[in-house]
Amino acid sequence: MDFSEFRNLKFNVLGDSSFIKGSLVLKGDVTIASSIEGDVCVLEEGKTTIERSGSINGELKAFDVEIFGKFNGKLEAQGKLTIRSSAEVSGQIKAQDLCIYPGAHLEMEAHTQD
């Protein structure tokens, strides 16, 4: 892959040991290993992953979401929401499809869309 092909890829990585406060608007696949306090909106279809070291305290709007870390707030997944066994999720959840793995820590109100 040359530089021009790499430049056209749509992905975002928010690395470990970072703290971000405010609102983010992103496109493409997103990997979050940092702590975010605020709102995250992912505009295009893609996968948003909250890694084990990642956390969001706020609102998240995205297409497909997979949570290994912590989420607290309001989450809207237009596609599939997957909550892994290492996850801690609290708040209001709205998703097209919902998959919860055994062992996940949950305190949420969830709705699936028709």
CYANA upper distance limits for C-alpha pairs under 8 A (distance plus 0.5 A):
  1 MET  CA      5 GLU  CA      6.62
  1 MET  CA      6 PHE  CA      7.17
  2 ASP  CA      6 PHE  CA      6.85
  3 PHE  CA      7 ARG  CA      6.58
  4 SER  CA      8 ASN  CA      7.06
  5 GLU  CA      9 LEU  CA      7.32
 10 LYS  CA     27 LYS  CA      7.05
 10 LYS  CA     28 GLY  CA      5.24
 10 LYS  CA     29 ASP  CA      7.13
 11 PHE  CA     27 LYS  CA      7.53
 11 PHE  CA     28 GLY  CA      5.47
 11 PHE  CA     29 ASP  CA      5.13
 11 PHE  CA     30 VAL  CA      6.29
 12 ASN  CA     26 LEU  CA      8.02
 12 ASN  CA     27 LYS  CA      8.26
 12 ASN  CA     28 GLY  CA      7.63
 12 ASN  CA     29 ASP  CA      6.72
 12 ASN  CA     30 VAL  CA      5.19
 12 ASN  CA     31 THR  CA      6.73
 13 VAL  CA     30 VAL  CA      6.45
 13 VAL  CA     31 THR  CA      5.33
 13 VAL  CA     32 ILE  CA      6.62
 13 VAL  CA     33 ALA  CA      8.25
 14 LEU  CA     18 SER  CA      8.09
 14 LEU  CA     30 VAL  CA      8.39
 14 LEU  CA     31 THR  CA      6.74
 14 LEU  CA     32 ILE  CA      5.41
 14 LEU  CA     33 ALA  CA      6.37
 14 LEU  CA     34 SER  CA      6.39
 15 GLY  CA     32 ILE  CA      7.07
 15 GLY  CA     33 ALA  CA      5.53
 15 GLY  CA     34 SER  CA      5.90
 16 ASP  CA     32 ILE  CA      8.47
 16 ASP  CA     33 ALA  CA      5.22
 16 ASP  CA     34 SER  CA      5.23
 16 ASP  CA     53 SER  CA      7.19
 16 ASP  CA     54 GLY  CA      7.79
 17 SER  CA     33 ALA  CA      8.21
 17 SER  CA     34 SER  CA      6.27
 17 SER  CA     35 SER  CA      8.18
 18 SER  CA     34 SER  CA      5.44
 18 SER  CA     35 SER  CA      6.79
 19 PHE  CA     34 SER  CA      6.50
 19 PHE  CA     35 SER  CA      5.34
 19 PHE  CA     36 ILE  CA      6.42
 19 PHE  CA     37 GLU  CA      8.38
 20 ILE  CA     34 SER  CA      8.07
 20 ILE  CA     35 SER  CA      6.73
 20 ILE  CA     36 ILE  CA      5.26
 20 ILE  CA     37 GLU  CA      6.78
 21 LYS  CA     36 ILE  CA      6.34
 21 LYS  CA     37 GLU  CA      5.27
 21 LYS  CA     38 GLY  CA      6.26
 22 GLY  CA     36 ILE  CA      8.33
 22 GLY  CA     37 GLU  CA      6.90
 22 GLY  CA     38 GLY  CA      5.27
 22 GLY  CA     39 ASP  CA      7.12
 23 SER  CA     38 GLY  CA      5.90
 23 SER  CA     39 ASP  CA      5.14
 23 SER  CA     40 VAL  CA      6.40
 24 LEU  CA     38 GLY  CA      8.37
 24 LEU  CA     39 ASP  CA      6.69
 24 LEU  CA     40 VAL  CA      5.28
 24 LEU  CA     41 CYS  CA      6.72
 25 VAL  CA     40 VAL  CA      6.51
 25 VAL  CA     41 CYS  CA      5.33
 25 VAL  CA     42 VAL  CA      6.39
 25 VAL  CA     43 LEU  CA      7.61
 26 LEU  CA     30 VAL  CA      8.26
 26 LEU  CA     40 VAL  CA      8.11
 26 LEU  CA     41 CYS  CA      6.72
 26 LEU  CA     42 VAL  CA      5.23
 26 LEU  CA     43 LEU  CA      6.69
 27 LYS  CA     42 VAL  CA      5.94
 27 LYS  CA     43 LEU  CA      5.80
 27 LYS  CA     44 GLU  CA      6.00
 28 GLY  CA     42 VAL  CA      7.72
 28 GLY  CA     43 LEU  CA      8.07
 28 GLY  CA     44 GLU  CA      6.31
 28 GLY  CA     45 GLU  CA      7.32
 28 GLY  CA     46 GLY  CA      5.95
 28 GLY  CA     47 LYS  CA      8.01
 29 ASP  CA     46 GLY  CA      5.43
 29 ASP  CA     47 LYS  CA      5.43
 29 ASP  CA     48 THR  CA      6.28
 30 VAL  CA     46 GLY  CA      8.28
 30 VAL  CA     47 LYS  CA      6.83
 30 VAL  CA     48 THR  CA      5.07
 30 VAL  CA     49 THR  CA      6.66
 31 THR  CA     48 THR  CA      6.40
 31 THR  CA     49 THR  CA      5.31
 31 THR  CA     50 ILE  CA      6.62
 31 THR  CA     51 GLU  CA      7.54
 32 ILE  CA     48 THR  CA      8.22
 32 ILE  CA     49 THR  CA      6.56
 32 ILE  CA     50 ILE  CA      5.31
 32 ILE  CA     51 GLU  CA      6.38
 32 ILE  CA     54 GLY  CA      6.06
 32 ILE  CA     55 SER  CA      8.10
 33 ALA  CA     50 ILE  CA      6.81
 33 ALA  CA     51 GLU  CA      5.57
 33 ALA  CA     52 ARG  CA      7.53
 33 ALA  CA     53 SER  CA      5.67
 33 ALA  CA     54 GLY  CA      4.43
 33 ALA  CA     55 SER  CA      7.80
 34 SER  CA     53 SER  CA      7.04
 34 SER  CA     54 GLY  CA      5.12
 34 SER  CA     55 SER  CA      6.92
 35 SER  CA     53 SER  CA      8.49
 35 SER  CA     54 GLY  CA      5.99
 35 SER  CA     55 SER  CA      5.24
 35 SER  CA     56 ILE  CA      6.50
 36 ILE  CA     54 GLY  CA      8.50
 36 ILE  CA     55 SER  CA      6.61
 36 ILE  CA     56 ILE  CA      5.24
 36 ILE  CA     57 ASN  CA      6.74
 36 ILE  CA     58 GLY  CA      8.40
 37 GLU  CA     56 ILE  CA      6.44
 37 GLU  CA     57 ASN  CA      5.35
 37 GLU  CA     58 GLY  CA      6.43
 38 GLY  CA     56 ILE  CA      7.89
 38 GLY  CA     57 ASN  CA      6.73
 38 GLY  CA     58 GLY  CA      5.19
 38 GLY  CA     59 GLU  CA      7.09
 39 ASP  CA     58 GLY  CA      5.78
 39 ASP  CA     59 GLU  CA      5.06
 39 ASP  CA     60 LEU  CA      6.40
 40 VAL  CA     58 GLY  CA      8.34
 40 VAL  CA     59 GLU  CA      6.66
 40 VAL  CA     60 LEU  CA      5.32
 40 VAL  CA     61 LYS  CA      6.89
 41 CYS  CA     60 LEU  CA      6.39
 41 CYS  CA     61 LYS  CA      5.32
 41 CYS  CA     62 ALA  CA      6.63
 42 VAL  CA     48 THR  CA      8.45
 42 VAL  CA     61 LYS  CA      6.66
 42 VAL  CA     62 ALA  CA      5.35
 42 VAL  CA     63 PHE  CA      7.93
 43 LEU  CA     62 ALA  CA      7.40
 44 GLU  CA     62 ALA  CA      8.21
 44 GLU  CA     63 PHE  CA      7.80
 45 GLU  CA     62 ALA  CA      7.97
 45 GLU  CA     63 PHE  CA      5.78
 45 GLU  CA     64 ASP  CA      7.88
 46 GLY  CA     62 ALA  CA      8.31
 46 GLY  CA     63 PHE  CA      6.50
 46 GLY  CA     64 ASP  CA      6.67
 47 LYS  CA     62 ALA  CA      8.29
 47 LYS  CA     63 PHE  CA      7.07
 47 LYS  CA     64 ASP  CA      5.25
 47 LYS  CA     65 VAL  CA      6.24
 47 LYS  CA     66 GLU  CA      7.97
 48 THR  CA     62 ALA  CA      7.38
 48 THR  CA     63 PHE  CA      8.03
 48 THR  CA     64 ASP  CA      6.62
 48 THR  CA     65 VAL  CA      5.25
 48 THR  CA     66 GLU  CA      6.82
 49 THR  CA     65 VAL  CA      6.33
 49 THR  CA     66 GLU  CA      5.32
 49 THR  CA     67 ILE  CA      6.40
 49 THR  CA     68 PHE  CA      8.14
 50 ILE  CA     54 GLY  CA      5.90
 50 ILE  CA     55 SER  CA      7.18
 50 ILE  CA     65 VAL  CA      8.40
 50 ILE  CA     66 GLU  CA      6.86
 50 ILE  CA     67 ILE  CA      5.33
 50 ILE  CA     68 PHE  CA      6.29
 50 ILE  CA     69 GLY  CA      6.18
 50 ILE  CA     70 LYS  CA      7.98
 51 GLU  CA     55 SER  CA      8.36
 51 GLU  CA     67 ILE  CA      7.12
 51 GLU  CA     68 PHE  CA      5.57
 51 GLU  CA     69 GLY  CA      5.73
 52 ARG  CA     67 ILE  CA      8.40
 52 ARG  CA     68 PHE  CA      5.31
 52 ARG  CA     69 GLY  CA      4.42
 52 ARG  CA     70 LYS  CA      7.94
 52 ARG  CA     86 SER  CA      7.57
 52 ARG  CA     87 ALA  CA      7.87
 53 SER  CA     69 GLY  CA      6.42
 54 GLY  CA     68 PHE  CA      8.49
 54 GLY  CA     69 GLY  CA      5.80
 54 GLY  CA     70 LYS  CA      6.96
 55 SER  CA     69 GLY  CA      6.37
 55 SER  CA     70 LYS  CA      5.01
 55 SER  CA     71 PHE  CA      6.08
 56 ILE  CA     70 LYS  CA      6.98
 56 ILE  CA     71 PHE  CA      5.43
 56 ILE  CA     72 ASN  CA      6.76
 56 ILE  CA     73 GLY  CA      8.37
 57 ASN  CA     71 PHE  CA      6.56
 57 ASN  CA     72 ASN  CA      5.31
 57 ASN  CA     73 GLY  CA      6.31
 58 GLY  CA     72 ASN  CA      6.85
 58 GLY  CA     73 GLY  CA      5.28
 58 GLY  CA     74 LYS  CA      6.99
 59 GLU  CA     73 GLY  CA      6.08
 59 GLU  CA     74 LYS  CA      5.20
 59 GLU  CA     75 LEU  CA      6.25
 60 LEU  CA     73 GLY  CA      8.45
 60 LEU  CA     74 LYS  CA      6.89
 60 LEU  CA     75 LEU  CA      5.28
 60 LEU  CA     76 GLU  CA      6.78
 61 LYS  CA     75 LEU  CA      6.49
 61 LYS  CA     76 GLU  CA      5.35
 61 LYS  CA     77 ALA  CA      6.57
 61 LYS  CA     78 GLN  CA      8.44
 62 ALA  CA     76 GLU  CA      7.01
 62 ALA  CA     77 ALA  CA      5.67
 62 ALA  CA     78 GLN  CA      6.93
 63 PHE  CA     77 ALA  CA      5.50
 63 PHE  CA     78 GLN  CA      5.08
 63 PHE  CA     79 GLY  CA      5.36
 63 PHE  CA     80 LYS  CA      7.63
 64 ASP  CA     77 ALA  CA      6.42
 64 ASP  CA     78 GLN  CA      7.27
 64 ASP  CA     79 GLY  CA      5.34
 64 ASP  CA     80 LYS  CA      5.31
 64 ASP  CA     81 LEU  CA      6.42
 65 VAL  CA     77 ALA  CA      6.92
 65 VAL  CA     79 GLY  CA      8.27
 65 VAL  CA     80 LYS  CA      6.82
 65 VAL  CA     81 LEU  CA      5.32
 65 VAL  CA     82 THR  CA      6.71
 66 GLU  CA     81 LEU  CA      6.39
 66 GLU  CA     82 THR  CA      5.12
 66 GLU  CA     83 ILE  CA      6.47
 66 GLU  CA     84 ARG  CA      7.85
 67 ILE  CA     71 PHE  CA      8.24
 67 ILE  CA     81 LEU  CA      8.47
 67 ILE  CA     82 THR  CA      6.78
 67 ILE  CA     83 ILE  CA      5.50
 67 ILE  CA     84 ARG  CA      6.45
 67 ILE  CA     87 ALA  CA      6.47
 68 PHE  CA     83 ILE  CA      7.21
 68 PHE  CA     84 ARG  CA      5.78
 68 PHE  CA     85 SER  CA      7.68
 68 PHE  CA     86 SER  CA      5.86
 68 PHE  CA     87 ALA  CA      5.08
 68 PHE  CA     88 GLU  CA      8.39
 69 GLY  CA     86 SER  CA      6.98
 69 GLY  CA     87 ALA  CA      5.22
 69 GLY  CA     88 GLU  CA      6.81
 70 LYS  CA     87 ALA  CA      6.20
 70 LYS  CA     88 GLU  CA      5.22
 70 LYS  CA     89 VAL  CA      6.36
 71 PHE  CA     87 ALA  CA      8.45
 71 PHE  CA     88 GLU  CA      6.84
 71 PHE  CA     89 VAL  CA      5.34
 71 PHE  CA     90 SER  CA      6.84
 72 ASN  CA     89 VAL  CA      6.42
 72 ASN  CA     90 SER  CA      5.32
 72 ASN  CA     91 GLY  CA      6.06
 73 GLY  CA     90 SER  CA      7.00
 73 GLY  CA     91 GLY  CA      5.14
 73 GLY  CA     92 GLN  CA      6.86
 74 LYS  CA     91 GLY  CA      6.19
 74 LYS  CA     92 GLN  CA      5.27
 74 LYS  CA     93 ILE  CA      6.54
 75 LEU  CA     91 GLY  CA      8.26
 75 LEU  CA     92 GLN  CA      6.77
 75 LEU  CA     93 ILE  CA      5.43
 75 LEU  CA     94 LYS  CA      6.73
 76 GLU  CA     93 ILE  CA      6.59
 76 GLU  CA     94 LYS  CA      5.29
 76 GLU  CA     95 ALA  CA      6.26
 77 ALA  CA     81 LEU  CA      6.64
 77 ALA  CA     94 LYS  CA      6.77
 77 ALA  CA     95 ALA  CA      5.06
 77 ALA  CA     96 GLN  CA      7.12
 78 GLN  CA     95 ALA  CA      6.27
 78 GLN  CA     96 GLN  CA      6.10
 79 GLY  CA     95 ALA  CA      6.90
 79 GLY  CA     96 GLN  CA      5.57
 79 GLY  CA     97 ASP  CA      6.78
 80 LYS  CA     95 ALA  CA      6.86
 80 LYS  CA     96 GLN  CA      6.33
 80 LYS  CA     97 ASP  CA      5.04
 80 LYS  CA     98 LEU  CA      6.40
 80 LYS  CA     99 CYS  CA      8.12
 81 LEU  CA     95 ALA  CA      6.68
 81 LEU  CA     96 GLN  CA      8.17
 81 LEU  CA     97 ASP  CA      6.59
 81 LEU  CA     98 LEU  CA      5.44
 81 LEU  CA     99 CYS  CA      6.71
 82 THR  CA     98 LEU  CA      6.60
 82 THR  CA     99 CYS  CA      5.24
 82 THR  CA    100 ILE  CA      6.50
 82 THR  CA    101 TYR  CA      8.35
 83 ILE  CA     87 ALA  CA      6.74
 83 ILE  CA     98 LEU  CA      8.48
 83 ILE  CA     99 CYS  CA      6.69
 83 ILE  CA    100 ILE  CA      5.31
 83 ILE  CA    101 TYR  CA      6.63
 83 ILE  CA    104 ALA  CA      7.42
 84 ARG  CA    100 ILE  CA      6.84
 84 ARG  CA    101 TYR  CA      5.57
 84 ARG  CA    102 PRO  CA      8.17
 84 ARG  CA    103 GLY  CA      8.37
 84 ARG  CA    104 ALA  CA      6.61
 85 SER  CA    100 ILE  CA      8.20
 85 SER  CA    101 TYR  CA      5.63
 85 SER  CA    102 PRO  CA      6.06
 85 SER  CA    103 GLY  CA      5.01
 85 SER  CA    104 ALA  CA      4.62
 85 SER  CA    105 HIS  CA      8.15
 86 SER  CA    103 GLY  CA      7.40
 86 SER  CA    104 ALA  CA      6.21
 86 SER  CA    105 HIS  CA      8.26
 87 ALA  CA    104 ALA  CA      5.68
 87 ALA  CA    105 HIS  CA      6.71
 88 GLU  CA    104 ALA  CA      6.69
 88 GLU  CA    105 HIS  CA      5.16
 88 GLU  CA    106 LEU  CA      6.49
 89 VAL  CA    104 ALA  CA      8.39
 89 VAL  CA    105 HIS  CA      6.79
 89 VAL  CA    106 LEU  CA      5.49
 89 VAL  CA    107 GLU  CA      6.83
 89 VAL  CA    108 MET  CA      7.43
 90 SER  CA    106 LEU  CA      6.33
 90 SER  CA    107 GLU  CA      5.05
 90 SER  CA    108 MET  CA      5.29
 91 GLY  CA    107 GLU  CA      7.15
 91 GLY  CA    108 MET  CA      5.20
 91 GLY  CA    109 GLU  CA      6.85
 92 GLN  CA    108 MET  CA      6.14
 92 GLN  CA    109 GLU  CA      5.40
 92 GLN  CA    110 ALA  CA      6.52
 93 ILE  CA    108 MET  CA      7.34
 93 ILE  CA    109 GLU  CA      6.49
 93 ILE  CA    110 ALA  CA      5.00
 93 ILE  CA    111 HIS  CA      6.73
 94 LYS  CA    110 ALA  CA      6.27
 94 LYS  CA    111 HIS  CA      5.33
 94 LYS  CA    112 THR  CA      6.22
 94 LYS  CA    113 GLN  CA      7.56
 95 ALA  CA    110 ALA  CA      8.42
 95 ALA  CA    111 HIS  CA      6.99
 95 ALA  CA    112 THR  CA      5.42
 95 ALA  CA    113 GLN  CA      6.47
 96 GLN  CA    112 THR  CA      5.72
 96 GLN  CA    113 GLN  CA      5.24
 96 GLN  CA    114 ASP  CA      7.47
 97 ASP  CA    112 THR  CA      6.69
 97 ASP  CA    113 GLN  CA      8.03
 98 LEU  CA    112 THR  CA      7.53
100 ILE  CA    104 ALA  CA      7.68
